[in-house]
Amino acid sequence: MDPAPPPAEERFAIGPRELRGIAVFALLLALLFLPVLAASCAARRSAAEPAAMRP
């Protein structure tokens, strides 16, 4: 006879390892988009300046 599978609460439990993995993934995703966001802000700021103020 096959043993009974564990209940859903145990199969899909989120423990410290899973939380650490999610946190690392979120951090890497944020670091990936940080240069894109900085470039977007810099482009928007330079477009908002009047032409006379540019060097």
Helices and strands as residue ranges (DSSP letters): H 8-11, H 16-48, G 51-53
